[in-house]
Amino acid sequence: MKYEVKKEFIDKHSKEYFSEGSVYETENTERADELAKAGFISEEVMTKTEAEQAEEAALEERLNHVGGGYFELPNGEKVRGRENAIEVLKKLDNGDEKA
């Protein structure tokens, strides 16, 4: 099952880093419940259409993860959080100068 990361963390079992807005995937519902209660992941399982996934993947290819949960946009601007970076990138693509 997939869950949206609400607050960045390093998984104590896998030692893998998860940034805010990324996806945490596990089949261990007990671990997912533990992380959700601590506020690290959403309680709901994420579901996205194939079109949404393809659009998001295309946008992510244009982002550069620079560490610490920050992403550099094609215009050089740095934004914290993957989801936030994608939203700002969408605004830039739509011609909104104040993204």
C-alpha positions as CSV (number, residue, x, y, z in Angstrom):
1,M,0.0,0.0,0.0
2,K,1.1,3.6,-0.7
3,Y,0.9,6.5,1.7
4,E,1.8,10.2,1.2
5,V,4.6,11.4,3.5
6,K,3.3,14.3,5.6
7,K,6.6,15.0,7.5
8,E,10.1,14.0,6.4
9,F,11.7,11.1,8.3
10,I,14.2,8.3,8.1
11,D,12.6,4.9,8.4
12,K,14.1,3.2,11.5
13,H,13.9,-0.3,9.9
14,S,15.2,0.4,6.3
15,K,17.2,3.6,7.1
16,E,15.7,5.1,4.0
17,Y,15.0,8.8,3.9
18,F,11.5,10.0,2.9
19,S,10.9,13.6,2.1
20,E,7.7,15.5,2.6
21,G,5.3,14.8,-0.3
22,S,7.0,11.6,-1.3
23,V,5.4,8.2,-1.2
24,Y,6.0,5.6,1.5
25,E,5.2,2.1,0.3
26,T,4.7,-0.9,2.6
27,E,2.6,-4.1,3.0
28,N,3.2,-3.9,6.8
29,T,-0.1,-2.3,8.1
30,E,1.2,-2.2,11.7
31,R,4.2,-0.1,10.6
32,A,2.0,2.2,8.5
33,D,-0.4,2.7,11.5
34,E,2.6,3.5,13.7
35,L,3.9,6.1,11.2
36,A,0.4,7.6,10.7
37,K,-0.2,8.0,14.4
38,A,3.1,9.8,14.7
39,G,2.1,12.1,11.9
40,F,4.7,11.0,9.4
41,I,2.4,9.6,6.7
42,S,-1.3,10.0,5.7
43,E,-3.7,7.5,7.1
44,E,-5.3,7.0,3.7
45,V,-3.9,4.9,0.9
46,M,-2.9,6.9,-2.1
47,T,-4.6,6.2,-5.4
48,K,-3.9,8.1,-8.6
49,T,-5.0,7.6,-12.1
50,E,-2.5,6.5,-14.7
51,A,-2.8,10.0,-16.3
52,E,-2.0,11.7,-13.0
53,Q,0.9,9.5,-12.4
54,A,2.3,10.1,-15.9
55,E,1.9,13.9,-15.5
56,E,3.6,13.8,-12.1
57,A,6.5,11.7,-13.4
58,A,7.1,14.1,-16.3
59,L,7.2,17.0,-13.9
60,E,9.5,15.2,-11.5
61,E,12.0,14.6,-14.2
62,R,12.4,18.4,-14.4
63,L,13.2,18.7,-10.7
64,N,16.6,18.4,-9.1
65,H,16.6,17.1,-5.5
66,V,19.4,19.0,-3.8
67,G,19.0,17.4,-0.3
68,G,17.3,18.2,2.9
69,G,13.9,17.9,1.3
70,Y,14.7,20.8,-1.1
71,F,14.2,20.7,-4.9
72,E,15.7,23.0,-7.5
73,L,13.3,24.1,-10.3
74,P,14.5,24.6,-13.9
75,N,14.6,28.4,-13.2
76,G,17.1,27.9,-10.4
77,E,14.6,28.6,-7.6
78,K,14.8,26.2,-4.6
79,V,11.6,24.9,-3.0
80,R,11.1,22.6,0.0
81,G,9.0,19.4,-0.4
82,R,8.4,17.4,-3.5
83,E,4.6,18.1,-3.8
84,N,5.3,21.8,-3.2
85,A,7.9,21.8,-5.9
86,I,5.6,20.1,-8.4
87,E,2.8,22.6,-7.7
88,V,5.2,25.6,-8.2
89,L,6.5,24.0,-11.4
90,K,2.9,23.7,-12.6
91,K,2.3,27.4,-11.9
92,L,5.4,28.3,-13.7
93,D,4.3,26.2,-16.7
94,N,1.0,28.1,-16.7
95,G,2.8,31.4,-16.9
96,D,2.3,32.5,-13.3
97,E,5.4,34.6,-12.6
98,K,4.7,34.6,-8.8
99,A,4.8,30.9,-8.2
